[in-house]
Amino acid sequence: MGTAIYATVTPFSIVENEHWLKFFKAMRPSYVPPSRFTISNKLLDEKHQQITLHVKKKINDAYVYGVQVDGWSNIRYFHFFCINLYIP
């Protein structure tokens, strides 16, 4: 469930929404969704670790890289700098 929430940028409060709770109960009465705290801490940390390991492996296994660098500032003159690494 955490992956679906993170991938769709759904607010963590979905697990406390009465309509979703009714939906989960109708689909599987014994299912108890994780709490907002669990989704925003334990499950998120685990997913972050999984993705970090996956990305590091992809980078280590790549034989060529592409790098894109961009910088800009917003209307308040806050400066942003972005570096993207592309691998085949």
N, C-alpha and C positions, 0 to 999 in steps of 0.2 A: 504494500500500500504506500509506503514511503516513496518508492521510486515513482509511482504514478503522481503523487503530490508534487514531488520536486520537478519532474519532467514537464508538468503542465503549469508550473508556477502557481499552484493552488494554495490559498491561505491555509495555514496549519489548523485553523479553527474549524475546518470542514469536519473534523472528527467529533466535534461537539454540536454540529448542526442537527437539529431534531429531524429534519427530512432525510438527511443521509443516514442517521441512526436507524430510522424506520426502514430505509432501503436495505441496509446491511442486515437488519433483523429479518426482513422478508426473504432475502436471498439465502441467508444461512443463520438461523436463529441462535446457534451456539457461538457465532463469531462475535468477539469483543474487539473493536478497533483499538489501536494503540492511543494513548493519551496525547494531547498536544505537546506535553513535556517530552514524552518518549520520541515523538516524531522530530522535534526540534533539537534534540540532544543525541541520544543513543543511536537512533536509526540514521540521522543525518551524518553523524561522525563515522559510522560504519560505511555509509555510501561514499563519503569523501575519501576514506582510506581505499576503498575498492577502485574508485576512479583514479586516484593518485597513482596506485600501483599499475593500473592499466596504461596510463599515459606514460609513466616512466619506462615501462616495457616497450611501448611503441617507439619512444625516442631512442632507446638503446638499440633496438633492432633495425632502425631505419638506416639506409645506406646513403641517403641524401636528404637535405633539409631545405626548406624555403623560409625566408624570414621577411616579414613585412613590418615596417616601423612607421608610425604616424603620431603626430602631435598636434594639439589644438588648444584653444582656450575658449571658455564660454563668455557670455555677456558680462559676467562679473570678473573676468580675467583670471579665473581659476584655470590653471594649466593641466592638461591631461596628456599622458604619453602612453602609447599602447604598442606592445610588441607581440606579434603573432608568429608562431612557429608552425610551419606546414610540413607534413610528412606524407609521402605517398601511401 
